[in-house]
């Protein structure tokens, strides 16, 4: 564990004053350093000694050294990603989808980092994005997620996970946020975009459904403990922070280039249309109409006397026509 040099960290009685002089809350310091708010409170009261990389980041923050956006993002990722992957696994029952959802959420956070860094709860912002991505119904159409994954080896874990996956997505999300993550009811309602009474109703019905499948989990305290145990038994690892940032940057560059190419294609097609479009009005050709007044063709029948006489006269005439003048030989 890295030791912080003496004198680089202010004494406990000055740490809170330095934090407040920079208009930072304990939650913001915890996010930038990569620890919990309770840890920052303990540091300010002198109950614990900052150490390791978190202690170094805390010392730089208090002594005026500004953390770079990448350092702040990495601290948030290291602090939130491991637990968030396990929570997302409880939400979906798929290990690979849980890792993918968390990495996508952090990639999106890195693309919008100036906005996310100023958020009141950056960890909650990333968690909401990860849950939204994980619960998307489009994953059922992807070949890699059509077949079920191997269930947990422990029968009790299998029963609990099966009971969770039988719940509607909104009920499952509410249950995991309240009994798994530990949010209070208003925070759970805000993250699920529901009213507090609606969130309370979902939580009550979700607990009843889980207790119906697993009766020993009717106690909320026992359910909370079993959710933590189930998540911790799965050895799920997220990618390293630089990898997530690099992939996010590449994805951002790809979509930027795709947007530019699409815009160029639209401009080119518009220019071609203007180039080949007619410059004057050409009236359309009138539709065809039936000709009126034409007598109907005569029907076949016996010849009259005049027709028979004409036929006889034609038969008597020379077949080669009238005599022609022919040059005489000399």
C-alpha positions as CSV (number, residue, x, y, z in Angstrom):
1,X,0.0,0.0,0.0
2,X,1.4,3.4,-1.0
3,X,2.2,5.7,1.9
4,X,1.5,9.4,1.5
5,X,4.5,11.6,2.4
6,X,4.1,13.5,5.6
7,X,3.2,17.1,5.0
8,X,1.5,16.5,1.7
9,X,-1.8,15.9,3.4
10,X,-3.3,18.6,5.6
11,X,-4.3,17.7,9.2
12,X,-7.9,16.5,9.7
13,X,-9.1,19.8,11.2
14,X,-8.2,21.6,7.9
15,X,-9.4,19.1,5.4
16,X,-13.1,20.1,5.6
17,X,-12.2,23.8,5.3
18,X,-10.1,23.2,2.2
19,X,-12.9,21.2,0.7
20,X,-15.4,23.9,1.3
21,X,-13.1,26.6,0.1
22,X,-13.2,24.9,-3.3
23,X,-17.0,24.6,-3.2
24,X,-16.9,20.8,-3.2
25,X,-19.3,18.5,-1.4
26,X,-18.3,15.3,0.2
27,X,-20.1,13.4,-2.5
28,X,-18.1,15.3,-5.2
29,X,-14.8,14.6,-3.5
30,X,-15.8,10.9,-3.1
31,X,-16.6,10.7,-6.8
32,X,-13.3,12.3,-7.9
33,X,-11.2,10.3,-5.5
34,X,-13.0,7.0,-6.0
35,X,-14.3,6.2,-2.5
36,X,-17.6,6.4,-0.7
37,X,-18.9,9.5,1.0
38,X,-18.6,7.8,4.4
39,X,-14.9,7.4,3.8
40,X,-14.4,11.1,3.0
41,X,-16.4,11.9,6.2
42,X,-14.1,9.6,8.1
43,X,-11.0,11.2,6.7
44,X,-12.2,14.7,7.6
45,X,-12.8,13.6,11.2
46,X,-9.5,11.9,11.5
47,X,-11.0,8.5,12.2
48,X,-9.1,6.9,9.3
49,X,-5.9,7.7,7.4
50,X,-6.0,8.1,3.6
51,X,-3.7,5.7,1.9
52,X,-3.0,4.1,-1.5
53,X,-4.0,5.7,-4.8
54,X,-7.2,7.1,-3.3
55,X,-5.2,8.9,-0.6
56,X,-2.8,10.4,-3.1
57,X,-5.7,11.6,-5.2
58,X,-7.3,13.1,-2.0
59,X,-4.1,14.9,-1.1
60,X,-3.7,16.3,-4.6
61,X,-7.3,17.5,-4.5
62,X,-7.0,19.3,-1.2
63,X,-3.6,20.8,-1.9
64,X,-4.7,22.4,-5.1
65,X,-3.5,19.9,-7.7
66,X,-6.4,19.5,-10.2
67,X,-7.1,16.0,-11.3
68,X,-7.4,15.5,-15.1
69,X,-10.7,14.3,-16.5
70,X,-9.1,10.9,-17.3
71,X,-8.0,10.5,-13.6
72,X,-11.4,11.5,-12.3
73,X,-13.1,9.1,-14.8
74,X,-10.8,6.3,-13.8
75,X,-11.4,6.8,-10.1
76,X,-15.2,6.6,-10.7
77,X,-14.8,3.5,-12.8
78,X,-12.6,1.7,-10.3
79,X,-15.0,2.6,-7.5
80,X,-18.3,1.8,-9.2
81,X,-17.7,-0.7,-12.1
82,X,-17.1,-4.0,-10.1
83,X,-20.2,-3.6,-7.9
84,X,-22.3,-2.4,-10.9
85,X,-21.4,-5.4,-13.0
86,X,-22.7,-7.7,-10.2
87,X,-25.9,-5.7,-9.8
88,X,-26.5,-5.8,-13.6
89,X,-26.0,-9.6,-13.4
90,X,-28.9,-9.8,-10.9
91,X,-30.9,-7.7,-13.3
92,X,-30.4,-9.8,-16.4
93,X,-29.1,-13.2,-15.3
94,X,-26.4,-12.9,-18.0
95,X,-22.7,-12.4,-17.2
96,X,-21.5,-11.2,-20.5
97,X,-24.5,-8.8,-21.0
98,X,-23.8,-7.4,-17.5
99,X,-20.2,-6.6,-18.4
100,X,-21.2,-5.2,-21.8
101,X,-23.9,-3.0,-20.3
102,X,-21.6,-1.5,-17.7
103,X,-18.8,-0.8,-20.2
104,X,-21.3,0.8,-22.6
105,X,-22.6,3.0,-19.8
106,X,-19.1,4.2,-18.9
107,X,-18.2,4.7,-22.5
108,X,-21.3,7.0,-22.8
109,X,-20.3,8.7,-19.6
110,X,-16.8,9.4,-21.0
111,X,-18.3,10.9,-24.2
112,X,-20.4,13.2,-22.0
113,X,-17.9,13.6,-19.2
114,X,-18.2,17.4,-18.7
115,X,-21.9,16.9,-18.1
116,X,-21.6,13.7,-16.0
117,X,-18.8,15.1,-13.9
118,X,-21.1,17.9,-12.8
119,X,-23.9,15.6,-12.0
120,X,-25.0,15.4,-8.4
121,X,-24.5,11.6,-8.5
122,X,-22.3,10.5,-11.3
123,X,-22.4,6.9,-10.1
124,X,-26.2,6.9,-10.2
125,X,-26.1,8.4,-13.7
126,X,-23.9,5.5,-15.0
127,X,-26.0,2.9,-13.1
128,X,-29.2,4.2,-14.8
129,X,-27.6,4.0,-18.2
130,X,-26.3,0.5,-17.5
131,X,-29.7,-0.7,-16.4
132,X,-31.4,0.8,-19.4
133,X,-29.0,-0.9,-21.8
134,X,-29.2,-4.2,-20.0
135,X,-33.0,-4.3,-20.0
136,X,-33.4,-3.4,-23.7
137,X,-35.7,-5.9,-25.4
138,X,-33.5,-5.9,-28.6
139,X,-30.9,-8.2,-26.9
140,X,-33.2,-11.1,-27.5
141,X,-32.7,-10.8,-31.2
142,X,-28.9,-11.0,-31.0
143,X,-27.5,-14.5,-31.7
144,X,-25.1,-14.4,-28.7
145,X,-27.9,-13.9,-26.2
146,X,-30.5,-16.3,-27.6
147,X,-29.4,-19.3,-25.7
148,X,-29.5,-19.3,-21.9
149,X,-26.3,-19.1,-19.8
150,X,-25.3,-21.7,-17.2
151,X,-27.2,-21.0,-14.0
152,X,-25.4,-20.7,-10.6
153,X,-24.1,-24.0,-9.2
154,X,-25.8,-23.5,-5.8
155,X,-29.5,-24.6,-5.7
156,X,-30.4,-21.7,-3.4
157,X,-28.8,-19.2,-5.8
158,X,-30.5,-20.8,-8.8
159,X,-33.9,-20.5,-7.0
160,X,-33.4,-16.8,-6.2
161,X,-32.1,-15.9,-9.6
162,X,-35.0,-17.7,-11.2
163,X,-37.5,-15.8,-9.0
164,X,-35.8,-12.5,-9.9
165,X,-36.0,-13.2,-13.6
166,X,-39.7,-14.1,-13.4
167,X,-40.5,-10.6,-12.2
168,X,-41.4,-7.8,-14.7
169,X,-38.3,-5.7,-15.6
170,X,-39.7,-2.6,-13.7
171,X,-40.4,-4.7,-10.6
172,X,-37.0,-6.4,-10.8
173,X,-35.2,-3.1,-11.2
174,X,-37.0,-1.5,-8.2
175,X,-36.2,-4.5,-6.0
176,X,-32.5,-4.5,-6.9
177,X,-32.2,-0.8,-6.3
178,X,-33.9,-0.9,-3.0
179,X,-33.0,-4.2,-1.5
180,X,-29.8,-4.8,-3.4
181,X,-28.1,-1.4,-3.9
182,X,-29.6,0.1,-0.8
183,X,-31.3,3.2,-2.1
184,X,-34.1,4.7,-0.2
185,X,-37.6,4.8,-1.7
186,X,-37.5,8.4,-3.2
187,X,-34.2,7.7,-4.8
188,X,-35.4,4.4,-6.2
189,X,-38.5,6.2,-7.6
190,X,-36.4,8.9,-9.2
191,X,-34.1,6.5,-10.9
192,X,-36.9,4.3,-12.2
193,X,-38.8,7.4,-13.3
194,X,-41.9,6.6,-11.2
195,X,-43.7,8.2,-8.4
196,X,-42.9,7.2,-4.8
197,X,-46.2,5.4,-4.3
198,X,-45.8,3.5,-7.6
199,X,-42.2,2.5,-6.6
200,X,-43.5,1.3,-3.2
201,X,-46.2,-0.7,-4.9
202,X,-43.7,-2.4,-7.2
203,X,-41.4,-3.1,-4.3
204,X,-44.2,-4.7,-2.3
205,X,-45.4,-6.9,-5.2
206,X,-41.8,-7.9,-6.1
207,X,-41.1,-9.0,-2.6
208,X,-44.3,-11.0,-2.5
209,X,-43.5,-12.7,-5.8
210,X,-39.9,-13.6,-4.6
211,X,-41.3,-14.9,-1.3
212,X,-43.8,-17.1,-3.1
213,X,-40.9,-18.9,-4.9
214,X,-38.4,-18.7,-2.1
215,X,-40.4,-18.6,1.2
216,X,-37.4,-18.1,3.5
217,X,-36.7,-14.7,1.8
218,X,-40.0,-13.2,3.0
219,X,-37.9,-11.1,5.5
220,X,-36.5,-8.0,3.7
221,X,-33.2,-8.3,5.7
222,X,-32.8,-11.9,4.6
223,X,-33.5,-10.9,1.0
224,X,-31.0,-8.1,1.1
225,X,-28.3,-10.4,2.5
226,X,-29.0,-13.1,-0.1
227,X,-28.9,-10.6,-3.0
228,X,-25.5,-9.5,-1.9
229,X,-24.3,-13.1,-1.5
230,X,-25.6,-14.1,-4.9
231,X,-23.9,-11.2,-6.6
232,X,-20.6,-11.7,-4.8
233,X,-20.4,-15.4,-5.7
234,X,-20.2,-14.5,-9.4
235,X,-16.6,-13.6,-10.3
236,X,-17.3,-10.9,-12.8
237,X,-14.6,-8.5,-13.9
238,X,-14.9,-5.4,-15.9
239,X,-12.3,-4.1,-18.3
240,X,-9.6,-1.7,-17.2
241,X,-10.5,2.1,-17.3
242,X,-8.1,3.0,-20.1
243,X,-9.6,0.3,-22.3
244,X,-13.1,1.6,-21.7
245,X,-12.0,5.1,-22.5
246,X,-10.2,4.1,-25.6
247,X,-13.1,2.0,-27.0
248,X,-15.5,4.9,-26.1
249,X,-13.3,7.4,-28.0
250,X,-13.1,5.0,-31.0
251,X,-16.8,4.6,-31.0
252,X,-17.3,8.3,-30.8
253,X,-14.9,8.8,-33.8
254,X,-16.8,6.2,-35.8
255,X,-20.2,7.7,-35.3
256,X,-18.8,11.2,-36.0
257,X,-17.4,10.0,-39.3
258,X,-20.6,8.1,-40.1
259,X,-22.6,11.3,-39.5
260,X,-20.2,13.3,-41.7
261,X,-20.4,10.7,-44.4
262,X,-24.2,10.6,-44.2
263,X,-24.3,14.4,-44.4
264,X,-22.0,14.4,-47.5
265,X,-24.2,11.8,-49.1
266,X,-27.3,13.9,-48.5
267,X,-25.6,17.0,-49.9
268,X,-24.4,15.0,-53.0
269,X,-27.8,13.6,-53.7
270,X,-29.4,17.0,-53.4
271,X,-26.9,18.5,-55.8
272,X,-27.4,15.7,-58.3
273,X,-31.2,16.2,-58.1
274,X,-30.8,19.9,-58.7
275,X,-28.5,19.2,-61.6
276,X,-30.7,16.7,-63.4
277,X,-34.1,18.3,-62.6
278,X,-35.9,19.9,-65.6
279,X,-35.7,23.7,-65.9
280,X,-39.1,24.2,-67.5
281,X,-42.6,22.8,-67.3
282,X,-43.5,20.0,-69.7
283,X,-47.2,19.2,-69.8
284,X,-48.0,15.6,-69.4
285,X,-49.3,13.5,-72.4
286,X,-53.0,13.3,-72.4
287,X,-54.4,9.8,-71.8
288,X,-55.5,7.8,-74.9
289,X,-59.2,8.0,-75.9
290,X,-61.4,5.8,-78.1
291,X,-62.0,7.2,-81.7
292,X,-65.6,7.9,-82.4
293,X,-67.5,7.6,-85.7
294,X,-65.7,4.6,-87.3
295,X,-68.1,2.2,-88.9
296,X,-68.0,-1.3,-87.7
297,X,-66.4,-3.9,-90.0
298,X,-68.8,-5.6,-92.4
299,X,-69.9,-9.1,-91.5
300,X,-69.3,-11.9,-94.0
301,X,-72.3,-13.0,-96.0
302,X,-73.6,-13.8,-99.6
303,X,-72.5,-11.4,-102.5
304,X,-75.0,-9.3,-104.2
305,X,-75.6,-9.4,-108.0
306,X,-73.4,-6.3,-108.5
307,X,-70.6,-7.8,-106.4
308,X,-70.9,-11.1,-108.3
309,X,-70.6,-9.2,-111.7
310,X,-67.6,-7.3,-110.5
311,X,-65.9,-10.5,-109.4
312,X,-66.6,-12.1,-112.8
313,X,-65.1,-9.1,-114.6
314,X,-62.0,-9.2,-112.5
315,X,-61.5,-12.9,-113.2
316,X,-61.7,-12.3,-117.0
317,X,-59.1,-9.6,-116.9
318,X,-55.4,-10.4,-117.5
319,X,-53.7,-11.4,-114.4
320,X,-50.5,-9.4,-115.3
321,X,-52.3,-6.2,-115.7
322,X,-52.6,-4.1,-118.9
323,X,-50.2,-4.5,-121.8
324,X,-47.0,-2.5,-121.5
325,X,-44.8,-1.0,-124.2
326,X,-41.7,-3.1,-124.8
327,X,-38.7,-1.8,-126.7
328,X,-38.3,-3.5,-130.1
329,X,-35.0,-5.1,-131.0
330,X,-32.9,-3.5,-133.9
